[in-house]
Amino acid sequence: MASVSIAGSNALLIVLLIGLAVNVCESFSVASRRTRIGSSSSLHVQSIAPTQQAAVAFELDNVYKQSFDIIDECAASGRPSDQLFDSVRYIDKNSIKLYPDEAAKLELWDRAHGSWRLSLATGGGQYNTFKTIPIFAYAMIDDKCFGNGVGLNANTIILSLLGPHYFNAKRRQMGIGIEEVFLFSKKVTPFVPQFMADGMNLGKTPDDLKGTKSRMPTFTIIGASDRSLIARGGTGGIAIWTRLENDIRPAAYGSIAIGSTS
């Protein structure tokens, strides 16, 4: 699309598409809280005494790899397996041991950089079943920004949101601002209706939101490998992403100059 003309019905289209993008991504990109998880699990984790540390390190290495092998495969195929939820649960429950200090959490943050397709997700915190995502939804993390949106595929992105991220390493949480809106990779931020901009906190920083009822969208990173990313959103739902082969930014944002991916 060479240019975007915004008037009348096109303005309505923007409203509808933004609503779609926000609804798709809201379940895993709003203020985080713990997921309620059932006690039944083949990878059940018990309290561990200090004398067991050597055995624990060995178990974590092996079960962690086994768990992520399952997650990677399910993320790539878009099909959940019977072992998927327990695999995610194992990594989630062992986060203190897997990411014991700031250095480990920053390594996790580095692995989360890149372009991702939403593959599987649960509902809110009471659900422990992963469902396939029927549309193409993506997320992008680079050195400066977080972006997300929806499209037909990785080459045809209909609507994209973009803004700075704010990573809290201690909590493994990433807050996200929204500064720009794109339609078919063309910036349309000035044409977003004011009521929609207000509802999205478009252009707002964390300081702008202090003392208000609004909160910056935030999600907690549970785990990341070279192939998949796991994150929890505000309703307690968990999303699993699979890494895209190519950088999504040209299709989502055109020629805009933003930070490089890791």
LUMTOR-462170 format. One record per residue (C-alpha): residue number from 1; residue in three letters; chain; y, z, x. Coordinates in steps of 0.25 Angstrom, whole numbers, plus 5000, padded with zeros to 4 digits. Each point is the difference from the previous one (the first is absolute). Layout:
<atoms>
(atom NUM, 'ALA', 'A', (Y, Z, X))
...
</atoms>
This chain:
<atoms>
(atom 1, 'MET', 'A', (5000, 5000, 5000))
(atom 2, 'ALA', 'A', (5013, 4995, 5007))
(atom 3, 'SER', 'A', (5009, 5009, 4992))
(atom 4, 'VAL', 'A', (5000, 5010, 4989))
(atom 5, 'SER', 'A', (5010, 4999, 4988))
(atom 6, 'ILE', 'A', (5002, 5013, 4993))
(atom 7, 'ALA', 'A', (5005, 5000, 4986))
(atom 8, 'GLY', 'A', (4995, 5003, 4986))
(atom 9, 'SER', 'A', (4985, 4998, 4999))
(atom 10, 'ASN', 'A', (4999, 5001, 5015))
(atom 11, 'ALA', 'A', (5006, 5014, 5000))
(atom 12, 'LEU', 'A', (4990, 5004, 4990))
(atom 13, 'LEU', 'A', (4989, 4995, 5009))
(atom 14, 'ILE', 'A', (5005, 5009, 5011))
(atom 15, 'VAL', 'A', (5000, 5012, 4991))
(atom 16, 'LEU', 'A', (4985, 4997, 4996))
(atom 17, 'LEU', 'A', (4995, 4997, 5014))
(atom 18, 'ILE', 'A', (5007, 5013, 5005))
(atom 19, 'GLY', 'A', (4993, 5008, 4989))
(atom 20, 'LEU', 'A', (4987, 4993, 5004))
(atom 21, 'ALA', 'A', (5001, 5003, 5015))
(atom 22, 'VAL', 'A', (5005, 5015, 4997))
(atom 23, 'ASN', 'A', (4988, 5002, 4991))
(atom 24, 'VAL', 'A', (4990, 4994, 5009))
(atom 25, 'CYS', 'A', (5005, 5008, 5012))
(atom 26, 'GLU', 'A', (5005, 5013, 4994))
(atom 27, 'SER', 'A', (4986, 5006, 4999))
(atom 28, 'PHE', 'A', (4999, 5001, 5015))
(atom 29, 'SER', 'A', (5015, 5000, 5005))
(atom 30, 'VAL', 'A', (5006, 5012, 4993))
(atom 31, 'ALA', 'A', (5002, 5015, 5004))
(atom 32, 'SER', 'A', (4986, 5004, 5005))
(atom 33, 'ARG', 'A', (4991, 5012, 4995))
(atom 34, 'ARG', 'A', (4986, 5003, 5002))
(atom 35, 'THR', 'A', (4989, 4993, 4993))
(atom 36, 'ARG', 'A', (4990, 5008, 4992))
(atom 37, 'ILE', 'A', (4986, 4997, 5005))
(atom 38, 'GLY', 'A', (4987, 5004, 4995))
(atom 39, 'SER', 'A', (4991, 5008, 5008))
(atom 40, 'SER', 'A', (4988, 4991, 5000))
(atom 41, 'SER', 'A', (4999, 4992, 5013))
(atom 42, 'SER', 'A', (4990, 4995, 5009))
(atom 43, 'LEU', 'A', (5010, 5003, 5011))
(atom 44, 'HIS', 'A', (5003, 5014, 4996))
(atom 45, 'VAL', 'A', (5009, 5007, 5010))
(atom 46, 'GLN', 'A', (4998, 5015, 5002))
(atom 47, 'SER', 'A', (5008, 5011, 5007))
(atom 48, 'ILE', 'A', (4998, 4999, 5015))
(atom 49, 'ALA', 'A', (4999, 5012, 5009))
(atom 50, 'PRO', 'A', (5006, 4999, 5014))
(atom 51, 'THR', 'A', (4987, 5000, 5007))
(atom 52, 'GLN', 'A', (4996, 4987, 4993))
(atom 53, 'GLN', 'A', (5012, 4992, 5006))
(atom 54, 'ALA', 'A', (4991, 4991, 5010))
(atom 55, 'ALA', 'A', (4991, 4997, 4989))
(atom 56, 'VAL', 'A', (5011, 4997, 4990))
(atom 57, 'ALA', 'A', (5007, 4990, 5010))
(atom 58, 'PHE', 'A', (4987, 4993, 5001))
(atom 59, 'GLU', 'A', (4998, 4999, 4985))
(atom 60, 'LEU', 'A', (5014, 4996, 4998))
(atom 61, 'ASP', 'A', (4999, 4988, 5009))
(atom 62, 'ASN', 'A', (4987, 4995, 4994))
(atom 63, 'VAL', 'A', (5003, 5003, 4985))
(atom 64, 'TYR', 'A', (5015, 4995, 5002))
(atom 65, 'LYS', 'A', (4995, 4987, 5005))
(atom 66, 'GLN', 'A', (4989, 4999, 4989))
(atom 67, 'SER', 'A', (5010, 5003, 4990))
(atom 68, 'PHE', 'A', (5010, 4990, 5005))
(atom 69, 'ASP', 'A', (4989, 4989, 5001))
(atom 70, 'ILE', 'A', (4998, 5002, 4985))
(atom 71, 'ILE', 'A', (5015, 5000, 4997))
(atom 72, 'ASP', 'A', (5003, 4988, 5008))
(atom 73, 'GLU', 'A', (4989, 4992, 4993))
(atom 74, 'CYS', 'A', (5004, 5004, 4986))
(atom 75, 'ALA', 'A', (5014, 4997, 5003))
(atom 76, 'ALA', 'A', (4998, 4986, 5005))
(atom 77, 'SER', 'A', (4990, 4996, 4989))
(atom 78, 'GLY', 'A', (5009, 5007, 4989))
(atom 79, 'ARG', 'A', (4987, 5006, 4994))
(atom 80, 'PRO', 'A', (4997, 5015, 5000))
(atom 81, 'SER', 'A', (4987, 5006, 5005))
(atom 82, 'ASP', 'A', (4993, 5013, 4995))
(atom 83, 'GLN', 'A', (5004, 5006, 5014))
(atom 84, 'LEU', 'A', (5014, 4996, 5000))
(atom 85, 'PHE', 'A', (5006, 5012, 4993))
(atom 86, 'ASP', 'A', (4992, 5010, 5009))
(atom 87, 'SER', 'A', (5004, 4992, 5012))
(atom 88, 'VAL', 'A', (5015, 5001, 4997))
(atom 89, 'ARG', 'A', (4998, 5015, 4996))
(atom 90, 'TYR', 'A', (4994, 5003, 5013))
(atom 91, 'ILE', 'A', (5012, 4994, 5008))
(atom 92, 'ASP', 'A', (5010, 5007, 4990))
(atom 93, 'LYS', 'A', (4993, 5014, 5001))
(atom 94, 'ASN', 'A', (4999, 4999, 5016))
(atom 95, 'SER', 'A', (5015, 4996, 5002))
(atom 96, 'ILE', 'A', (5004, 5012, 5007))
(atom 97, 'LYS', 'A', (4988, 4998, 5010))
(atom 98, 'LEU', 'A', (5002, 4985, 5001))
(atom 99, 'TYR', 'A', (5016, 5001, 5002))
(atom 100, 'PRO', 'A', (5001, 5014, 5007))
(atom 101, 'ASP', 'A', (5014, 4997, 5006))
(atom 102, 'GLU', 'A', (5012, 4992, 4999))
(atom 103, 'ALA', 'A', (4995, 4990, 5010))
(atom 104, 'ALA', 'A', (4987, 4997, 4992))
(atom 105, 'LYS', 'A', (5009, 4999, 4987))
(atom 106, 'LEU', 'A', (5009, 4990, 5007))
(atom 107, 'GLU', 'A', (4988, 4992, 5005))
(atom 108, 'LEU', 'A', (4996, 4999, 4985))
(atom 109, 'TRP', 'A', (5014, 4996, 4997))
(atom 110, 'ASP', 'A', (4999, 4988, 5010))
(atom 111, 'ARG', 'A', (4987, 4996, 4994))
(atom 112, 'ALA', 'A', (5006, 4999, 4986))
(atom 113, 'HIS', 'A', (5010, 4990, 5005))
(atom 114, 'GLY', 'A', (4997, 4985, 4996))
(atom 115, 'SER', 'A', (4998, 4992, 4987))
(atom 116, 'TRP', 'A', (4991, 5005, 4989))
(atom 117, 'ARG', 'A', (4994, 4996, 4987))
(atom 118, 'LEU', 'A', (4997, 5010, 4989))
(atom 119, 'SER', 'A', (4985, 4999, 4998))
(atom 120, 'LEU', 'A', (4995, 5013, 4993))
(atom 121, 'ALA', 'A', (5006, 5012, 4993))
(atom 122, 'THR', 'A', (4997, 5012, 4992))
(atom 123, 'GLY', 'A', (5008, 5004, 4988))
(atom 124, 'GLY', 'A', (5007, 5014, 5000))
(atom 125, 'GLY', 'A', (4995, 5012, 5007))
(atom 126, 'GLN', 'A', (4989, 5003, 4991))
(atom 127, 'TYR', 'A', (4993, 4987, 5002))
(atom 128, 'ASN', 'A', (4989, 4997, 5011))
(atom 129, 'THR', 'A', (4997, 4986, 4997))
(atom 130, 'PHE', 'A', (5006, 4988, 5008))
(atom 131, 'LYS', 'A', (5004, 4988, 4992))
(atom 132, 'THR', 'A', (5002, 4986, 5005))
(atom 133, 'ILE', 'A', (5015, 4995, 4999))
(atom 134, 'PRO', 'A', (5000, 4988, 4991))
(atom 135, 'ILE', 'A', (5013, 4994, 5006))
(atom 136, 'PHE', 'A', (5006, 4998, 5014))
(atom 137, 'ALA', 'A', (5008, 5011, 5004))
(atom 138, 'TYR', 'A', (5004, 5003, 5015))
(atom 139, 'ALA', 'A', (5007, 5010, 5009))
(atom 140, 'MET', 'A', (5007, 4998, 5013))
(atom 141, 'ILE', 'A', (5003, 5011, 5011))
(atom 142, 'ASP', 'A', (5008, 4996, 5012))
(atom 143, 'ASP', 'A', (5009, 5007, 5010))
(atom 144, 'LYS', 'A', (5011, 5001, 4991))
(atom 145, 'CYS', 'A', (4996, 4997, 4985))
(atom 146, 'PHE', 'A', (4990, 5002, 4989))
(atom 147, 'GLY', 'A', (4998, 4988, 4990))
(atom 148, 'ASN', 'A', (4992, 4998, 4988))
(atom 149, 'GLY', 'A', (4998, 4990, 4989))
(atom 150, 'VAL', 'A', (4992, 4991, 4992))
(atom 151, 'GLY', 'A', (4996, 4985, 5000))
(atom 152, 'LEU', 'A', (4989, 4990, 4998))
(atom 153, 'ASN', 'A', (4995, 5001, 5014))
(atom 154, 'ALA', 'A', (5004, 5003, 5014))
(atom 155, 'ASN', 'A', (5008, 4987, 5001))
(atom 156, 'THR', 'A', (5007, 5001, 4986))
(atom 157, 'ILE', 'A', (5007, 5013, 4998))
(atom 158, 'ILE', 'A', (5007, 5001, 4987))
(atom 159, 'LEU', 'A', (5008, 5013, 5002))
(atom 160, 'SER', 'A', (5002, 5009, 5012))
(atom 161, 'LEU', 'A', (5007, 5013, 5002))
(atom 162, 'LEU', 'A', (5005, 5004, 5014))
(atom 163, 'GLY', 'A', (5007, 5012, 5006))
(atom 164, 'PRO', 'A', (5000, 5010, 5012))
(atom 165, 'HIS', 'A', (4988, 5010, 5001))
(atom 166, 'TYR', 'A', (5001, 5015, 5004))
(atom 167, 'PHE', 'A', (4987, 5005, 5006))
(atom 168, 'ASN', 'A', (4997, 5015, 5001))
(atom 169, 'ALA', 'A', (4990, 5001, 5010))
(atom 170, 'LYS', 'A', (4996, 5015, 4997))
(atom 171, 'ARG', 'A', (4997, 4996, 4986))
(atom 172, 'ARG', 'A', (4995, 4986, 5003))
(atom 173, 'GLN', 'A', (5010, 4996, 4989))
(atom 174, 'MET', 'A', (5008, 4987, 4999))
(atom 175, 'GLY', 'A', (5013, 5000, 4991))
(atom 176, 'ILE', 'A', (5005, 4986, 4996))
(atom 177, 'GLY', 'A', (5013, 4995, 4997))
(atom 178, 'ILE', 'A', (5003, 4988, 4992))
(atom 179, 'GLU', 'A', (5012, 4992, 5005))
(atom 180, 'GLU', 'A', (4996, 4985, 4997))
(atom 181, 'VAL', 'A', (4993, 4992, 4989))
(atom 182, 'PHE', 'A', (4994, 4986, 5002))
(atom 183, 'LEU', 'A', (4996, 4990, 4990))
(atom 184, 'PHE', 'A', (4991, 4989, 5007))
(atom 185, 'SER', 'A', (5005, 5005, 5013))
(atom 186, 'LYS', 'A', (5014, 4998, 4997))
(atom 187, 'LYS', 'A', (5009, 5012, 4999))
(atom 188, 'VAL', 'A', (5005, 5003, 4986))
(atom 189, 'THR', 'A', (5005, 5015, 5002))
(atom 190, 'PRO', 'A', (5014, 4997, 4995))
(atom 191, 'PHE', 'A', (4994, 4995, 4987))
(atom 192, 'VAL', 'A', (4992, 5012, 4996))
(atom 193, 'PRO', 'A', (5005, 5006, 4987))
(atom 194, 'GLN', 'A', (5007, 5013, 5002))
(atom 195, 'PHE', 'A', (4990, 5008, 4992))
(atom 196, 'MET', 'A', (4988, 4995, 5008))
(atom 197, 'ALA', 'A', (5007, 5003, 5013))
(atom 198, 'ASP', 'A', (5003, 5014, 4995))
(atom 199, 'GLY', 'A', (4986, 5002, 4996))
(atom 200, 'MET', 'A', (4995, 4995, 5014))
(atom 201, 'ASN', 'A', (5010, 5008, 5008))
(atom 202, 'LEU', 'A', (5004, 4987, 5006))
(atom 203, 'GLY', 'A', (5008, 5002, 5013))
(atom 204, 'LYS', 'A', (4998, 5015, 4999))
(atom 205, 'THR', 'A', (4997, 5009, 5013))
(atom 206, 'PRO', 'A', (4993, 5013, 5000))
(atom 207, 'ASP', 'A', (5014, 5007, 5001))
(atom 208, 'ASP', 'A', (5005, 4992, 4988))
(atom 209, 'LEU', 'A', (4989, 5006, 4992))
(atom 210, 'LYS', 'A', (5002, 5015, 5004))
(atom 211, 'GLY', 'A', (5004, 5008, 4988))
(atom 212, 'THR', 'A', (4995, 4990, 4990))
(atom 213, 'LYS', 'A', (4988, 5000, 4992))
(atom 214, 'SER', 'A', (4995, 4987, 5007))
(atom 215, 'ARG', 'A', (4991, 5000, 5011))
(atom 216, 'MET', 'A', (4997, 4989, 5010))
(atom 217, 'PRO', 'A', (4987, 4993, 4999))
(atom 218, 'THR', 'A', (4990, 5006, 5010))
(atom 219, 'PHE', 'A', (4985, 4999, 5003))
(atom 220, 'THR', 'A', (4991, 5007, 5009))
(atom 221, 'ILE', 'A', (4991, 4992, 5010))
(atom 222, 'ILE', 'A', (4986, 5005, 5000))
(atom 223, 'GLY', 'A', (4994, 4991, 5010))
(atom 224, 'ALA', 'A', (5001, 4986, 5007))
(atom 225, 'SER', 'A', (4991, 4991, 5008))
(atom 226, 'ASP', 'A', (5002, 4986, 5006))
(atom 227, 'ARG', 'A', (4996, 4995, 4986))
(atom 228, 'SER', 'A', (5004, 5009, 4989))
(atom 229, 'LEU', 'A', (5010, 5011, 4996))
(atom 230, 'ILE', 'A', (4999, 5011, 4990))
(atom 231, 'ALA', 'A', (5011, 5007, 4994))
(atom 232, 'ARG', 'A', (5003, 5010, 4988))
(atom 233, 'GLY', 'A', (5011, 4999, 4990))
(atom 234, 'GLY', 'A', (5008, 5009, 4991))
(atom 235, 'THR', 'A', (4990, 5001, 4988))
(atom 236, 'GLY', 'A', (4989, 5004, 5010))
(atom 237, 'GLY', 'A', (4994, 4986, 5000))
(atom 238, 'ILE', 'A', (4994, 4994, 5013))
(atom 239, 'ALA', 'A', (5002, 4985, 5004))
(atom 240, 'ILE', 'A', (4992, 4992, 5010))
(atom 241, 'TRP', 'A', (5006, 4988, 5007))
(atom 242, 'THR', 'A', (4994, 4989, 5008))
(atom 243, 'ARG', 'A', (5008, 4994, 5012))
(atom 244, 'LEU', 'A', (5005, 4986, 4998))
(atom 245, 'GLU', 'A', (4997, 4990, 5011))
(atom 246, 'ASN', 'A', (5014, 4995, 5000))
(atom 247, 'ASP', 'A', (5014, 5007, 5000))
(atom 248, 'ILE', 'A', (5004, 5000, 4985))
(atom 249, 'ARG', 'A', (5015, 5001, 5004))
(atom 250, 'PRO', 'A', (5003, 4985, 5000))
(atom 251, 'ALA', 'A', (4994, 4998, 4986))
(atom 252, 'ALA', 'A', (5007, 5012, 4995))
(atom 253, 'TYR', 'A', (5013, 5000, 5006))
(atom 254, 'GLY', 'A', (5002, 4987, 5006))
(atom 255, 'SER', 'A', (5008, 4999, 5013))
(atom 256, 'ILE', 'A', (5006, 5014, 4999))
(atom 257, 'ALA', 'A', (5000, 5007, 5014))
(atom 258, 'ILE', 'A', (4993, 5014, 4999))
(atom 259, 'GLY', 'A', (4992, 5008, 5010))
(atom 260, 'SER', 'A', (4988, 4996, 5007))
(atom 261, 'THR', 'A', (4986, 5004, 4995))
(atom 262, 'SER', 'A', (4990, 5008, 5009))
</atoms>
